[in-house]
Amino acid sequence: MSGSTFGKNFRVTTFGESHGKALGVVIDGCPSGIDFDISFIQSELDRRRPGSTRIGTQRNEADKVEVLSGIFEGKTTGTPIAMAVFNTDQKSHDYSDIKDVFRPGHADFTYFMKYGIRDFRGGGRSSGRETLCRVAAGALAKLILRKYGITVDAAIRSVKDIYVPGDFIPPFKPPLFTVTDSRDSEILSLIEKAREMKDSLGGVIECHIKGVPAGLGEPVFDKAEALLSHAVMSIGAVKGIEFGLGFKAAEAFGSENNDEMDGNGFKTNNAGGILGGITTGEEIVFKAAFKPTPSIAKEQETTGIDGKSHIIEIKGRHDPIILVRAIPVVEAMSAITVLDLLLENKKYV
């Protein structure tokens, strides 16, 4: 299996490469009769597209989505839905100097070890550009979840070691879409400093899913948080995930971590909306840790297909931080997973 398909009921298969002709997604299992709002699909892609923010890559793609199948007279037909985005601003020559060496922090080495060949033009399938396919599918999932009063929102909680305090109350403000804009000036200065140093930054994105009914998720192996973890960890730059109190639960007493209940429901939500792998009806809350962008212009030591040591400087147009453009990707994978769980538990749909 290629590992390019996610989901059991709402099945999402992505295809295409960063510098290929196009990238796209095929969605199988989408219910029929859903109003298909192409303008909303495009607006979600616009949130992720390169060139959409002054702090990101200078590659400028319109990411104009084209619907190839599965829609008739503005509604889903129940047959596979295919959507594609054609590349227009790829500069593959930027990668000619590194075609025989492996970029540190990238999947170059592991892809070559697995397949014996790799698409060195921007990483091919391992490129973050593949996530536009997920965003298109996630936008459709969001449209369906709206019918059931379920919303998915994400925001930046920290950048490097700058933590952003405050309650999680969408909508969030540009250009950073942090939980609050109280530390935006510090973060923007840090991003510019990293750019000047030819370096990059990582951080944490927090996601809240509201309106999810109690009872979604399966015991043992298909727990709700296990499926959400699979979905979010499949995003290339994610290196960790925690739900609710997360790792701080390891430092708490049981009396502090347990969510007591009264006649009105749960008093707290340290569990992050999931107990025993099954949703509680409270908000699902998780945080995902993103590594710094691996493409940096600083000199680094690496090796190549010749097995010798090389010094590499990565040219091209790269994000000093990917967090802003990753927000809709986290939301998309969350929406796809929750919809898949909802369809699995047919009493809710």
Solvent accessible surface area in square Angstrom, and as a share of the most:
residue,aa,sasa,rsa
1,M,242,1.08
2,S,96,0.62
3,G,70,0.68
4,S,31,0.20
5,T,71,0.41
6,F,33,0.14
7,G,28,0.27
8,K,129,0.55
9,N,29,0.15
10,F,0,0.00
11,R,89,0.32
12,V,6,0.04
13,T,48,0.28
14,T,11,0.06
15,F,82,0.34
16,G,12,0.12
17,E,59,0.26
18,S,4,0.02
19,H,10,0.04
20,G,11,0.11
21,K,165,0.70
22,A,18,0.14
23,L,0,0.00
24,G,1,0.01
25,V,1,0.00
26,V,51,0.29
27,I,0,0.00
28,D,51,0.26
29,G,28,0.27
30,C,4,0.02
31,P,43,0.27
32,S,74,0.47
33,G,45,0.43
34,I,11,0.06
35,D,94,0.49
36,F,21,0.09
37,D,55,0.28
38,I,78,0.39
39,S,75,0.49
40,F,34,0.14
41,I,0,0.00
42,Q,32,0.14
43,S,49,0.32
44,E,11,0.05
45,L,0,0.00
46,D,57,0.29
47,R,93,0.34
48,R,6,0.02
49,R,57,0.21
50,P,3,0.02
51,G,30,0.29
52,S,47,0.30
53,T,24,0.14
54,R,161,0.59
55,I,2,0.01
56,G,2,0.01
57,T,8,0.05
58,Q,113,0.50
59,R,22,0.08
60,N,92,0.47
61,E,1,0.00
62,A,68,0.53
63,D,2,0.01
64,K,140,0.59
65,V,9,0.05
66,E,82,0.37
67,V,55,0.31
68,L,102,0.51
69,S,50,0.32
70,G,11,0.10
71,I,46,0.23
72,F,137,0.57
73,E,149,0.67
74,G,40,0.39
75,K,93,0.39
76,T,4,0.02
77,T,57,0.33
78,G,36,0.34
79,T,74,0.43
80,P,64,0.40
81,I,0,0.00
82,A,14,0.11
83,M,2,0.01
84,A,4,0.03
85,V,1,0.01
86,F,82,0.34
87,N,15,0.08
88,T,108,0.63
89,D,36,0.19
90,Q,58,0.26
91,K,84,0.36
92,S,37,0.24
93,H,131,0.58
94,D,33,0.17
95,Y,17,0.07
96,S,57,0.37
97,D,100,0.52
98,I,8,0.04
99,K,96,0.41
100,D,63,0.33
101,V,15,0.09
102,F,10,0.04
103,R,7,0.03
104,P,39,0.24
105,G,52,0.50
106,H,54,0.24
107,A,28,0.22
108,D,4,0.02
109,F,98,0.41
110,T,82,0.48
111,Y,70,0.27
112,F,53,0.22
113,M,114,0.51
114,K,149,0.63
115,Y,121,0.46
116,G,52,0.50
117,I,126,0.64
118,R,30,0.11
119,D,44,0.23
120,F,58,0.24
121,R,74,0.27
122,G,11,0.10
123,G,7,0.07
124,G,0,0.00
125,R,67,0.25
126,S,42,0.27
127,S,18,0.12
128,G,52,0.50
129,R,15,0.05
130,E,16,0.07
131,T,12,0.07
132,L,2,0.01
133,C,1,0.01
134,R,32,0.12
135,V,1,0.01
136,A,3,0.03
137,A,0,0.00
138,G,0,0.00
139,A,1,0.01
140,L,0,0.00
141,A,0,0.00
142,K,25,0.11
143,L,16,0.08
144,I,3,0.01
145,L,1,0.00
146,R,132,0.48
147,K,132,0.56
148,Y,81,0.31
149,G,51,0.49
150,I,3,0.01
151,T,66,0.38
152,V,10,0.06
153,D,42,0.22
154,A,4,0.03
155,A,0,0.00
156,I,0,0.00
157,R,18,0.06
158,S,13,0.08
159,V,0,0.00
160,K,126,0.53
161,D,117,0.61
162,I,18,0.09
163,Y,115,0.44
164,V,1,0.00
165,P,67,0.42
166,G,38,0.37
167,D,110,0.57
168,F,22,0.09
169,I,122,0.62
170,P,38,0.24
171,P,128,0.81
172,F,27,0.11
173,K,126,0.53
174,P,92,0.58
175,P,44,0.28
176,L,1,0.00
177,F,70,0.29
178,T,4,0.02
179,V,8,0.04
180,T,46,0.26
181,D,70,0.36
182,S,75,0.48
183,R,73,0.27
184,D,14,0.07
185,S,83,0.54
186,E,79,0.35
187,I,0,0.00
188,L,35,0.17
189,S,73,0.47
190,L,38,0.19
191,I,0,0.00
192,E,69,0.31
193,K,117,0.50
194,A,6,0.04
195,R,82,0.30
196,E,138,0.62
197,M,90,0.40
198,K,109,0.46
199,D,45,0.23
200,S,13,0.09
201,L,9,0.05
202,G,9,0.09
203,G,9,0.09
204,V,36,0.20
205,I,0,0.00
206,E,8,0.04
207,C,0,0.00
208,H,22,0.10
209,I,0,0.00
210,K,78,0.33
211,G,45,0.44
212,V,3,0.02
213,P,38,0.24
214,A,54,0.42
215,G,28,0.27
216,L,0,0.00
217,G,5,0.05
218,E,58,0.26
219,P,85,0.53
220,V,97,0.56
221,F,178,0.74
222,D,64,0.33
223,K,64,0.27
224,A,0,0.00
225,E,48,0.22
226,A,40,0.31
227,L,43,0.21
228,L,0,0.00
229,S,26,0.17
230,H,108,0.48
231,A,0,0.00
232,V,0,0.00
233,M,82,0.37
234,S,44,0.29
235,I,7,0.04
236,G,65,0.63
237,A,13,0.10
238,V,6,0.03
239,K,138,0.59
240,G,22,0.21
241,I,34,0.17
242,E,43,0.19
243,F,34,0.14
244,G,16,0.15
245,L,52,0.26
246,G,20,0.20
247,F,154,0.64
248,K,140,0.59
249,A,35,0.27
250,A,94,0.73
251,E,150,0.67
252,A,33,0.26
253,F,155,0.64
254,G,47,0.45
255,S,96,0.62
256,E,100,0.45
257,N,51,0.26
258,N,94,0.48
259,D,23,0.12
260,E,109,0.49
261,M,121,0.54
262,D,70,0.36
263,G,88,0.84
264,N,149,0.76
265,G,22,0.21
266,F,47,0.19
267,K,124,0.53
268,T,66,0.39
269,N,47,0.24
270,N,35,0.18
271,A,26,0.20
272,G,0,0.00
273,G,0,0.00
274,I,8,0.04
275,L,92,0.46
276,G,58,0.56
277,G,0,0.00
278,I,60,0.30
279,T,5,0.03
280,T,26,0.15
281,G,37,0.36
282,E,57,0.25
283,E,57,0.26
284,I,1,0.00
285,V,22,0.12
286,F,1,0.00
287,K,50,0.21
288,A,0,0.00
289,A,40,0.31
290,F,9,0.04
291,K,58,0.25
292,P,68,0.43
293,T,14,0.08
294,P,31,0.19
295,S,10,0.06
296,I,27,0.14
297,A,39,0.30
298,K,77,0.33
299,E,119,0.53
300,Q,40,0.18
301,E,122,0.55
302,T,21,0.12
303,T,51,0.30
304,G,4,0.04
305,I,85,0.43
306,D,78,0.40
307,G,63,0.61
308,K,136,0.58
309,S,76,0.49
310,H,59,0.26
311,I,115,0.58
312,I,6,0.03
313,E,86,0.39
314,I,5,0.03
315,K,121,0.51
316,G,36,0.35
317,R,56,0.21
318,H,46,0.21
319,D,14,0.07
320,P,8,0.05
321,I,6,0.03
322,I,40,0.20
323,L,1,0.00
324,V,13,0.07
325,R,32,0.12
326,A,8,0.06
327,I,3,0.02
328,P,3,0.02
329,V,4,0.02
330,V,0,0.00
331,E,6,0.03
332,A,2,0.02
333,M,6,0.02
334,S,0,0.00
335,A,0,0.00
336,I,1,0.00
337,T,3,0.01
338,V,1,0.00
339,L,1,0.00
340,D,17,0.09
341,L,6,0.03
342,L,2,0.01
343,L,22,0.11
344,E,57,0.26
345,N,25,0.13
346,K,142,0.60
347,K,162,0.69
348,Y,55,0.21
349,V,74,0.42
